[in-house]
Amino acid sequence: MTKWPGPHTWLVPAKSGVSHLIRGTSDKVALRLSNHRDVCSLSEAFGGAIISTSANEEGLPTYKTEEEISANFPGIKILSGKLGNLMRPSTIQDALTDKIIR
């Protein structure tokens, strides 16, 4: 996991008992250690990890503005701030096989 911290997500086997709300239909969970200043500040402020998902629906493009997110996910809380410098979604890689998923 040498690509951490940064925009790289690793898929790792889920321990038994991990809720389907976290892993979905997969037997793996996605882990990411962010180096984004606002994300790190939020995590440090409450002393814990953030459980999150991408700002899109599966198979659809990622929403990039607060307006797009609010229109597609009414009532969701949004942490206002800059996205960073990525021009495309982050890499997702299986930690056991090294296969690049995205």
C-alpha positions in Angstrom: 0.0 0.0 0.0 2.8 2.3 -1.0 0.4 4.7 -2.7 -0.9 6.1 0.6 -1.7 8.7 1.7 -3.3 9.9 -1.5 -5.9 9.3 -4.1 -5.7 5.5 -4.2 -8.3 3.1 -2.9 -7.4 -0.5 -1.9 -9.8 -3.4 -1.9 -9.2 -5.7 1.1 -11.1 -8.8 2.3 -13.9 -7.8 4.8 -13.7 -9.5 8.2 -16.7 -11.6 9.0 -19.5 -9.5 10.5 -18.8 -6.4 8.5 -22.2 -4.9 7.7 -23.5 -5.1 4.1 -24.0 -1.3 4.5 -20.2 -1.0 4.4 -19.3 -3.7 1.9 -22.5 -3.9 -0.3 -22.7 -7.2 -2.1 -18.9 -7.6 -2.1 -16.8 -9.7 0.2 -14.3 -6.8 0.2 -14.1 -3.3 1.6 -12.5 -0.3 0.0 -10.0 1.6 2.1 -8.4 5.0 1.3 -6.1 7.2 3.4 -6.6 10.7 2.2 -4.1 13.4 2.1 -6.7 16.1 1.3 -6.4 18.9 3.9 -10.2 19.3 4.6 -10.8 15.5 4.9 -7.8 15.1 7.3 -9.1 18.1 9.4 -12.6 16.6 9.6 -11.3 13.2 10.7 -8.9 14.8 13.3 -11.7 17.0 14.6 -13.8 14.0 15.8 -10.9 11.6 16.2 -12.1 8.9 13.9 -12.3 7.4 10.4 -14.8 8.6 7.8 -17.1 6.1 6.2 -18.1 7.4 2.8 -19.0 6.6 -0.7 -18.4 8.3 -4.0 -20.6 11.2 -5.1 -22.3 9.3 -7.9 -24.6 6.4 -8.5 -23.0 3.2 -9.7 -22.1 3.3 -13.4 -22.8 7.0 -13.7 -20.2 9.9 -13.9 -19.0 11.4 -10.6 -20.8 14.6 -9.6 -18.3 17.4 -9.2 -20.2 20.3 -7.8 -22.3 20.9 -4.7 -25.3 21.7 -7.0 -25.0 18.3 -8.8 -24.7 16.4 -5.5 -27.6 18.3 -3.9 -29.8 17.7 -6.9 -29.1 14.0 -7.0 -28.9 13.3 -3.3 -31.5 15.7 -1.6 -30.9 16.4 2.0 -27.3 15.1 2.1 -24.8 17.0 4.2 -21.9 18.5 2.1 -18.5 19.6 3.4 -17.8 22.7 1.3 -14.3 23.0 -0.1 -12.0 22.5 -3.0 -11.8 19.0 -4.6 -8.1 18.9 -5.2 -6.3 18.6 -8.5 -7.5 15.3 -9.8 -8.9 15.3 -13.3 -10.4 11.8 -13.0 -11.6 9.4 -10.3 -9.0 7.8 -8.1 -7.5 4.4 -8.8 -9.1 1.4 -7.2 -6.8 -1.6 -6.8 -7.3 -5.1 -5.3 -4.7 -5.5 -2.5 -4.5 -9.3 -2.9 -4.2 -9.6 -6.7 -2.8 -6.1 -7.5 -5.5 -5.9 -10.3 -6.5 -2.4 -11.1 -10.3 -2.2 -11.0 -10.5 1.4 -12.1 
